[in-house]
Amino acid sequence: MTTEKDIGKLLVEISRNKAGGYIVTRPLSDTVDYAKVWPAKGSLDSKAIPDNVHAPDTFYFTSEKNKKYMAAVLVTENDLKWYLLPEYRKGNLFSTALKETILPHILQHKPVQRMTLNRTVMGEKAFLSARKIAVAAGFKLIREEEVLSLYAIEAASLEGKQYIPGINTGITEARLQLMASELKTMLQILNIIKTEIEMKTGSWEYSMDYEEIIKNLRIRKSDLIQFKGS
C-alpha cells in the first residue's frame, strides 16, 4: 500500500529529475498537473513490470506558477492521499488547488471520492492538518473510529462547477518518431510469438488472434506518425 511517505519520496525524486518509472502529465491549470505514473523502475525489463502494467497510478501535482512541484496527490478508487513538501505546509496554495481544481476534476469522472485518515500512521500533527484541509475542500466526515477517520465528497456537491478539460501541450516530432519505433519493436515481438505458436503447436486458429493485433498495430503505427505536436 502506498503511504504518504512514498508519495513524498516520489515528489522529491521528480523535483531532482531522478524519478524512475514513466510519468505522463496533462496541465489542468497554471498550478496543477494531472498525471499517470507507471512505477516501472526506469526500465521496460519484464521482470520489473507489474502484472497490472496497463493500470498506471493517478496523481495530481501542484506547484507555484512555473516552479517545481510542491505537493502530490494520489487518487485510487476508494482513497486519496497527499504529501506537501515541508516548506509549503503553512500556505494555502495546496488547499486552493485541491478545492478549485483537483477535486472538481476527479469528480467529473466518478460520483464520490473517499479518503481515509489514519491518526497512528500520520502522526497527530499531520492528521489534524490533513483533516483541516479536507474539511475546507468539502469532504464530509462519514465515520470516525479511534484511529481511522473516513471522509467522502460527492460530485453532486460541486454542481455548477465549470468543466476542466485540461490543456493540450502536444507531442514533439522526435517523441512521435520514438513512439513509432517502439511500436515497430512491438510488431516484431508479436510476429515472433505468433510464428512460434504456429510452428511448434500447430495452433493456427489461436495464432490468428495475434495476426489481428499485429494488423491493428500496423495501422496505428502509420496513424501515429501523422500526428503533429502543437
C-alpha positions as CSV (number, residue, x, y, z in Angstrom):
1,M,0.0,0.0,0.0
2,T,1.3,3.4,-1.0
3,T,1.8,5.7,2.0
4,E,2.2,9.5,2.3
5,K,5.9,9.0,2.7
6,D,6.0,7.0,-0.6
7,I,4.3,9.9,-2.3
8,G,6.8,12.4,-0.7
9,K,9.7,10.3,-1.9
10,L,8.3,10.4,-5.5
11,L,7.8,14.1,-5.2
12,V,11.4,14.7,-4.2
13,E,12.7,12.4,-6.9
14,I,10.7,14.3,-9.6
15,S,12.0,17.7,-8.3
16,R,15.5,16.3,-8.6
17,N,14.9,14.8,-12.1
18,K,15.6,11.3,-10.6
19,A,12.2,9.7,-10.7
20,G,12.1,6.1,-12.0
21,G,9.3,4.7,-14.0
22,Y,7.2,6.6,-16.5
23,I,5.2,9.8,-16.0
24,V,2.8,11.4,-18.4
25,T,1.3,14.8,-17.4
26,R,-1.5,17.0,-18.6
27,P,-1.8,20.5,-17.2
28,L,-5.2,21.4,-15.8
29,S,-4.2,25.0,-14.8
30,D,-1.1,27.1,-14.2
31,T,-0.5,25.3,-10.9
32,V,-1.9,21.8,-11.3
33,D,-0.8,18.9,-13.5
34,Y,-2.9,15.7,-13.9
35,A,-0.6,12.7,-14.2
36,K,-0.4,9.0,-14.9
37,V,2.5,7.2,-13.3
38,W,4.0,3.8,-14.0
39,P,6.4,2.7,-11.3
40,A,8.4,0.6,-13.7
41,K,11.8,1.2,-12.0
42,G,13.0,3.1,-15.1
43,S,13.0,0.1,-17.4
44,L,10.9,-2.0,-19.6
45,D,12.5,-5.2,-18.4
46,S,9.6,-7.6,-18.0
47,K,10.9,-8.6,-14.5
48,A,10.4,-5.0,-13.3
49,I,6.9,-4.5,-14.8
50,P,4.0,-5.4,-12.5
51,D,1.1,-7.6,-13.8
52,N,-1.2,-4.6,-13.8
53,V,1.1,-2.5,-16.1
54,H,-2.0,-1.4,-18.0
55,A,-3.3,0.5,-15.0
56,P,-1.0,3.4,-14.0
57,D,-1.4,5.3,-10.8
58,T,-3.3,8.5,-10.9
59,F,-1.6,11.6,-9.5
60,Y,-2.1,15.3,-9.3
61,F,1.0,17.5,-8.8
62,T,0.7,21.1,-7.7
63,S,3.2,24.0,-7.9
64,E,3.6,27.7,-7.8
65,K,3.3,29.1,-11.3
66,N,6.1,27.8,-13.5
67,K,8.0,26.4,-10.5
68,K,8.8,23.0,-9.1
69,Y,6.1,20.7,-7.7
70,M,5.3,21.4,-4.1
71,A,2.7,18.7,-3.4
72,A,1.4,15.4,-4.9
73,V,-2.0,13.8,-4.6
74,L,-2.5,10.0,-5.2
75,V,-6.0,9.0,-6.2
76,T,-7.4,5.5,-6.0
77,E,-10.9,4.1,-6.3
78,N,-11.6,4.3,-2.6
79,D,-8.9,6.6,-1.2
80,L,-7.0,9.8,-1.6
81,K,-3.6,10.7,-0.1
82,W,-1.3,13.7,-0.4
83,Y,2.1,14.9,0.6
84,L,3.3,18.5,0.8
85,L,6.9,19.5,0.9
86,P,7.7,20.9,4.4
87,E,8.4,24.5,3.1
88,Y,4.9,24.8,1.7
89,R,2.8,23.5,4.6
90,K,1.9,26.9,6.0
91,G,0.4,28.4,2.9
92,N,-2.9,27.9,1.3
93,L,-1.7,27.2,-2.3
94,F,-2.3,23.5,-2.0
95,S,-5.7,23.9,-0.3
96,T,-6.9,26.1,-3.1
97,A,-5.6,23.8,-5.8
98,L,-7.3,20.8,-4.1
99,K,-10.7,22.6,-3.8
100,E,-10.8,24.5,-7.0
101,T,-9.1,22.2,-9.5
102,I,-8.2,18.7,-8.2
103,L,-11.4,17.6,-6.6
104,P,-13.6,19.0,-9.4
105,H,-11.5,17.2,-12.0
106,I,-11.7,13.9,-10.0
107,L,-15.5,14.2,-9.6
108,Q,-16.0,14.8,-13.3
109,H,-15.3,11.0,-13.7
110,K,-16.9,9.5,-10.6
111,P,-19.8,10.2,-8.3
112,V,-17.9,10.1,-5.0
113,Q,-14.3,10.3,-3.7
114,R,-13.5,8.8,-0.4
115,M,-10.5,9.5,1.9
116,T,-9.2,7.7,5.0
117,L,-7.0,9.5,7.6
118,N,-5.0,7.3,9.9
119,R,-4.0,9.1,13.1
120,T,-1.4,6.5,14.1
121,V,0.3,6.3,10.7
122,M,0.3,10.0,10.0
123,G,1.0,11.3,13.5
124,E,-1.2,13.7,15.4
125,K,0.1,17.0,13.8
126,A,-0.2,15.7,10.2
127,F,-3.6,14.1,11.0
128,L,-5.0,17.4,12.3
129,S,-3.6,19.4,9.4
130,A,-5.0,16.9,6.8
131,R,-8.4,16.9,8.4
132,K,-8.5,20.7,8.3
133,I,-7.6,20.8,4.6
134,A,-10.1,18.0,3.8
135,V,-13.0,19.7,5.5
136,A,-12.1,23.1,3.9
137,A,-12.1,21.4,0.5
138,G,-15.6,20.0,1.0
139,F,-15.1,16.5,2.4
140,K,-17.7,15.3,5.0
141,L,-17.0,13.0,7.9
142,I,-18.7,9.7,7.3
143,R,-17.3,7.5,10.1
144,E,-14.8,8.1,12.9
145,E,-13.0,5.4,14.9
146,E,-10.2,5.6,17.5
147,V,-7.5,5.6,14.8
148,L,-9.3,6.0,11.4
149,S,-11.5,8.8,10.1
150,L,-13.4,8.2,6.8
151,Y,-14.4,11.2,4.7
152,A,-16.2,11.5,1.4
153,I,-17.1,14.2,-1.1
154,E,-19.9,13.7,-3.7
155,A,-19.9,15.1,-7.2
156,A,-23.4,16.5,-6.6
157,S,-21.9,18.9,-4.0
158,L,-19.9,20.5,-6.8
159,E,-22.9,21.1,-9.1
160,G,-22.4,24.2,-11.2
161,K,-18.6,23.9,-11.3
162,Q,-17.0,24.6,-14.6
163,Y,-15.8,21.5,-16.5
164,I,-12.0,21.2,-16.5
165,P,-10.8,19.6,-19.8
166,G,-7.1,20.1,-19.3
167,I,-4.6,21.8,-21.7
168,N,-3.2,20.1,-24.8
169,T,0.6,20.5,-24.9
170,G,1.3,18.5,-28.0
171,I,4.0,15.9,-28.7
172,T,7.3,16.7,-30.3
173,E,8.3,15.3,-33.7
174,A,11.2,13.5,-32.0
175,R,8.9,11.8,-29.5
176,L,6.4,10.7,-32.2
177,Q,9.3,9.1,-34.1
178,L,10.4,7.3,-30.9
179,M,6.8,6.1,-30.3
180,A,6.6,4.8,-33.9
181,S,9.9,3.0,-33.3
182,E,8.6,1.4,-30.1
183,L,5.5,0.2,-32.0
184,K,7.8,-1.3,-34.6
185,T,9.6,-3.3,-31.9
186,M,6.2,-4.5,-30.5
187,L,5.2,-5.7,-34.0
188,Q,8.4,-7.7,-34.4
189,I,8.0,-9.3,-31.0
190,L,4.3,-10.2,-31.7
191,N,5.3,-11.7,-35.1
192,I,7.9,-13.9,-33.4
193,I,5.4,-15.1,-30.8
194,K,2.7,-15.7,-33.4
195,T,5.1,-17.7,-35.6
196,E,6.5,-19.8,-32.7
197,I,3.0,-20.7,-31.6
198,E,2.1,-21.8,-35.2
199,M,5.3,-23.7,-35.8
200,K,5.6,-25.6,-32.5
201,T,2.0,-26.3,-31.7
202,G,0.1,-26.1,-34.9
203,S,-2.5,-23.8,-33.3
204,W,-3.2,-21.8,-36.4
205,E,-6.6,-20.6,-35.3
206,Y,-5.2,-19.4,-31.9
207,S,-2.4,-17.5,-33.6
208,M,-5.0,-15.7,-35.8
209,D,-5.8,-13.5,-32.8
210,Y,-2.2,-12.3,-32.8
211,E,-2.5,-11.6,-36.5
212,E,-5.4,-9.3,-35.9
213,I,-3.5,-7.5,-33.2
214,I,-0.5,-7.1,-35.5
215,K,-2.7,-5.8,-38.3
216,N,-4.2,-3.2,-36.0
217,L,-0.8,-2.2,-34.6
218,R,0.5,-1.6,-38.1
219,I,-2.4,0.7,-38.8
220,R,-1.8,2.6,-35.5
221,K,1.9,2.9,-36.3
222,S,1.0,4.6,-39.7
223,D,-1.5,6.8,-38.0
224,L,0.9,7.8,-35.2
225,I,3.5,9.4,-37.5
226,Q,0.7,11.6,-39.0
227,F,0.2,13.4,-35.6
228,K,2.0,16.7,-35.1
229,G,2.9,18.1,-31.7
230,S,1.4,21.6,-31.1
